[in-house]
Amino acid sequence: MQSGKNNKKSPNTLTILIIGVIFLGGILAMVATGDIDAKALLTQITAFVVILVIILLISSIVRSRSNPQPPPQMQVDLGIEKDFIIRPTTSNVTFNDVAGISEVKEELVEIVDFLKNPKKYRDFGIKLPKGVLLVGPPGVGKTLIAKAVAGEAGVPFFYQSGSSFVQMYVGVGAKRVRDLFNKAKMMAPSIIFIDEIDAIGKARGNMRNDEREATLNQLLTEMDGFEDSSGVIVIGATNKIELLDDALLRPGRFDRRIYVELPGLKDRLEILRVHLKNKPFRGNLETIAQMTVGFSGAALASLVNEASIHALKKGKLYIDESDFFAVKDKVLVGKKKLQTYSPQEKEILSYYQATKAVVAEWLGVDFERITLVKDDFKEEDKEIVSRTELTNKIAVYLAGRVGVEEKFKEKFSNAHLDLKKARDLAMKMVRDYGMGNSLVASDEEVGEILRDAYQQVVEIYRTNQEMVEEVYKLIMDREVVHLEDIKKIKEKILG
Ligand code: ADP
């Protein structure tokens, strides 16, 4: 490009030189023959300058037409491609560095074994998932877990963030995906970790975005293209699985999903322990775990760090609880999105969940455990479900609202998701299953189902308030209650 410019320049310089020489020659000739006065000389020079300017103008216009600048997009693309080098890292993180979340680790042990001994699995013709999706809020350790899998298996770890694929220019993302998979296959067994995969895999919906679509299609093609036994495992992470394109979740792609939740009391204690391992801490960790409801692993890690700095600044030899108290709010301010609860909010949530748990147990709606922030009611896997089973489920969705309203004589906004579930289910019963009074669906019938369920819950609550109170205390204390606990409390109270 540079040499082309020079070539274009030289004829102009030559023209100017020739004209200059002719003019100067003319003037010199006139001066030599004594044929010129001062005025004529000035006119000659002015004419020379004017002609020179005109020539320069014309030549620059002609040049810009015949030799347009390359579009800025091409230049930028080249820059990006040069910077984008796919290099794996070697992870020295192990499962010991990941505190708590034992269920998540258990699920991944098999994958580690597969990466270590792919032949063993191949010989038996066993197919393992190509893609594992880690679903959970930010900072709960999804990246850490993926690194631990790579570290445990001793395989190369390819990290990419979903947003790094989605560039402004069509084709770049798809090429990156292709390069990434090629490299990973070359170095198999290996792990590809794609953080924030929703940046690529957002459901396509109405909004068209050619680049993202091209990138997503390339990712799907790559995942379909490699053999189950190739030894490449793709781990994706997202906190918005509901936004993901269905195509990504189909069999043979990210068909294994692992949910990573905010740590409960026990896990918070373990995470604090891991991060305080080589630090001089003296005090009661339990207290700190108690006061950090809603903290993610990342928030706990930065809490430990801030507390250590605080102790150091104070010139102390040991870190203790007071350092944690002093910096707690600072950590919270830094993490605006962090979910934390005031003591009063914790009471409301605990009572809400306690009522839900008691009503669910009473009506036989199955669950294993209910935590301060989450329940895990089993999805129906039956083909045919009765009206009674469905209304029981609605009753459970309404239970938290009923309990809290009865107890605190006030309604709170935390019920909104459950209320939506209740409404949606009632609507489905009336519209799709014809479970209203008539086969012609009406809003009135939806309302009636909800009202009946509400009334039923009020009755269950009033007769079992003592039980709700007991379960409430348990959740306040431990943040979790298991179905077994409720059965025990029930036996104790009812005899
Ligand atoms: P995510 O990928 O879910 O956003 P990260 O894996 O990036 O979360 O976690 C950020 C940091 O938080 C980790 O590097 C680690 O220091 C800390 N952390 C998160 N979860 C845990 C855990 N279970 N045990 C120990 N440390 C954790």
Residues whose N, C-alpha, C, O or C-beta is under 5 A from the ligand:
A	BS01	ADP	D97 V98 A99 P137 P138 G139 V140 G141 K142 T143 L144 I271 V274 G297 A298 A301
